[in-house]
Amino acid sequence: MIDADGYRPNVGIILLNGDGRVFWARRVNRDGWQFPQGGMHSDETPLEAMYRELEEETGLRAEHVEVLGATPGWLRYRLPRRYLRRHERPMCIGQKQVWFLLRFRGEDSHLRLDASAKPEFDLWRWVDFWYPAAHVVAFKRGVYERALRQFAPVVEAHCQVLLQAPPRRGLAAA
């Protein structure tokens, strides 16, 4: 499903633990790490897509999380030219995402990267809140920064941690 502007509707998930750290996962057969995310089906709301993607990519179900917030609209990123599939119609030029902030209410043992027939991730860890903004693939950085900035006040309120300003790219500590 691609919209009239060439963007694929998608959801992104920031999973927060009680220490104010976020779930960070490595993509299967790749060096890249990212937050869970995935495309929406045409008959899904963003919330429904988020719960489906959460279970497919992490093995977590609704009872393992609490929704703390969602972006009020779409955050977009464009794909680099090398990723464009020019032979497909309609051509997808990027993703538009509704981002969700979830508080993790389960145990680490509830996280299962093999929950679906085709896993997205092969390794995961908890990282400092701003770490992903500096370490995700470059074309997603702007969206990650916007989503994290939007949710930072909520994280500070719920985790009773004071988040420092986001580090300049490449300077974040895991």
Stockholm file with secondary structure:
# STOCKHOLM 1.0

chainA/1-174         MIDADGYRPNVGIILLNGDGRVFWARRVNRDGWQFPQGGMHSDETPLEAMYRELEEETGLRAEHVEVLGATPGWLRYRLPRRYLRRHERPMCIGQKQVWFLLRFRGEDSHLRLDASAKPEFDLWRWVDFWYPAAHVVAFKRGVYERALRQFAPVVEAHCQVLLQAPPRRGLAAA
#=GR chainA/1-174 SS CCCTTSEEEEEEEEEECTTSCEEEEEETTSSCEECCEEECCTTCCHHHHHHHHHHHHHCCCGGGEEEEEECSSCEEEECCGGGCCTTSSSCCCEEEEEEEEEEECSCGGGCCTTSSSSCSEEEEEEECTTHHHHHSCGGGHHHHHHHHHHHHHHHHHHHCCCCCCCCCTTCCCC
#=GC SS_cons         CCCTTSEEEEEEEEEECTTSCEEEEEETTSSCEECCEEECCTTCCHHHHHHHHHHHHHCCCGGGEEEEEECSSCEEEECCGGGCCTTSSSCCCEEEEEEEEEEECSCGGGCCTTSSSSCSEEEEEEECTTHHHHHSCGGGHHHHHHHHHHHHHHHHHHHCCCCCCCCCTTCCCC
//
